Every structure is written in structure tokens, then in C-alpha cells.
Amino acid sequence: MKILSMTKHQDPCTQDNCPVRLAADLLEHKWITLIIRDLLTGKKRFSELERSLRPISAKVLTARLKELEQNELITRYVYASVPPTTEYELNDSALELRNIILAMEALGNRLLRQTQGD
């Protein structure tokens, strides 16, 4: 792992080329991780995401989906129907985040068990 190979005097999180910082920057906005979580199960319509992510506003959801699309993590499909239908799907590169989301789920489950056991 590259971080482990750095000398003690280098701080990888303050460098412009830090791979962890680059990945964290993709996930830093509120809702991004939960959008990815929902899309891990397959293609979803805007309305499905909006329902699943309540209380997210349509404006914020639209902004986050555009951000994910610009970062080439999702693909947007627009179908010519009345009313128009839009679906979103994770790209292959975003599927690499599956293990991160699963690790977050495991941590969350452990924390829930701890708080319920108190």
C-alpha cells in the first residue's frame, strides 16, 4: 500500500496527490453515500431515490446526481415518455465503492447494537 511506504515525515492527507483525499472528496457531500447505497441494488428512478432518501429535497438530490454524473460515477438515462422518465445507474467505477458501503453498514450495525445494549 502506497501510504505505508511513505516516510514518517510525509503526511499523505495534506498532499495534492493523496489517493484517500481524492476518494474522500467524491463522497464528502451529504447524501452522496446514501445515493450510492441505493443505486448498488440497481437502476433507480429519480422518484424512487427521492422517496428512499427523505427528507432530501428535489433540488439537493438533483445537484448530487449531477455531481455523481460529472464524476463519472453514475449514468443518467432519460426516456421519452409522458411525463419524462429519468433513471440512474452506477458505473463500473462506482461499484468499487460496494465494499466501503458494506463496511459502513457493518460499523453502523455494531454501533446500533451497542446503543441498544446500553
Secondary structure as UniProt FT lines:
FT   HELIX           2..5
FT   TURN            8..9
FT   HELIX           12..14
FT   TURN            16..17
FT   HELIX           19..27
FT   TURN            30..31
FT   HELIX           32..39
FT   TURN            40..41
FT   STRAND          44..45
FT   HELIX           46..52
FT   TURN            53..55
FT   HELIX           58..70
FT   TURN            71..72
FT   STRAND          74..79
FT   STRAND          85..90
FT   HELIX           92..95
FT   TURN            96..97
FT   HELIX           98..117
//
